[in-house]
Amino acid sequence: MKPLGKHTLPAMTIPEALQIAERYVADQKLDISKHFISSVRYHESGALTQTYISRGPCWQVTYELMQYADGGQYFILVYMDRKVGHIRGL
């Protein structure tokens, strides 16, 4: 069996990613008045590391609706090159 590779350490901290995400939300005037940050997750591989926003590892900051619903989330993607964008939950 081939040994698994090592994880790479993120080039930016969670507080830095949150600051960038919060600035992006304000700049884009996203209405998050009925949302809260439910999670911050690091992706070093997978679909979110290859988007129209950028390529490579990223932090995913999830803004969840305060009421239960299918969809309605904002996923703010903060890449290590400091590019940022968002996708919506369905």
N, C-alpha and C positions, 0 to 999 in steps of 0.2 A: 504494500500500500504506500502511495506517495504521501510524504508528510505535508501538512497544510502550511501555507505561507504565514508570515507574520502580519499582524495588523499594522497599519501605518498610523502614527499619531496625527491627529488633526492639526493643521497649520494655524488654526485660530481656536480660541477658547469659546466655551458656551456663552459667557457674558458678552464677548465681542460679537458673536453671531446674533444674540438677542438684540443688542444695540443696533446692528445693521438692519435686522428684520423690523424692529420698531420704527426706525427712521424711514424704511421703505414703505411701511403701512401708512405712515403720516404723509409722505411725499405723494403717494398714489391715491390718497384720500379714500382708502378702503374703509367701509363702515364696519368696524368691529365692536360696535356698542353692545351687541348681543352675543359676543364671543369672549372666550378666555383662552389663555395659552394652556393647552392640555399636555403638551410634550415637546421635547427637543430631542431629535434623534440624528445620529451621525450615519451617513451612507458613504461607504468607500467603494462600493460596486453596485451594480444593478441599474434598473431603468432610470432612476432619478439622477444618476451620474452622467447621463448622456441625453441632455435636453436641449431645446432651442435657446435656453438661457446661458448655459455653459456646459463644459465637460469636466469631469473629475469629481473627487469627493465633495460632499456638501453636508451642511446641517439642514434638517427639515424642522421648521418651527410650525407647529400645528395650532391653529386657532379654532377651537371647537365651539359650536353653538351652545348657549346656556340651557336650552331646552332640547330634549331628545328629538332627533330628526334624522332621516336618511339624507346624507349630504349636507351641504351648507358650510363645510369647513373651508378655511383658507390654509393652504400649505405654502409657507414662505420658504423658498430654497435659497440658502446662502452658501455660495461656493468659496473655495479657498482663495480664488483670485479676486474675491470680494464682489463678484457679480451676483445680482440678486433678482429674483422674480417670484411669481406665484402661480399656482394652479388651484382650481377649486375642486372641492369634493362633490361627487355626484349624488 
